[in-house]
């Protein structure tokens, strides 16, 4: 089983859809910029699916174009977007709660 196939608290709450997977991947790697191919692979979705979703993701300003490397455009989560700021906060809180839960379960064994 691939890492992106394992259930996460973020997908449990928001649904396991291609768009949610992309958001989750971008939230996890928010400090880095990514190519479309890297995003599709990291999110565990087909590139064609991502290309279908991408115009909506760009239009909502969830991502920002950072640079080009050869023919590849690189993008990063747009942390200046107020909606993205909220997503980051929610994501970080969920992850922290999940780590606490796992730690308690591990210590109880």
Secondary structure, DSSP 8 states (H G I E B T S, - for coil): --GGGS--HHHHHH-S-HHHHHHHHHHHTTTS-EEHHHHHHHHT--HHHHHHHHHHHHHTTSEEEEEEETTEEEEEE-TTSHHHHHHHHHHHHHHHHHHHHHHHHHHH-
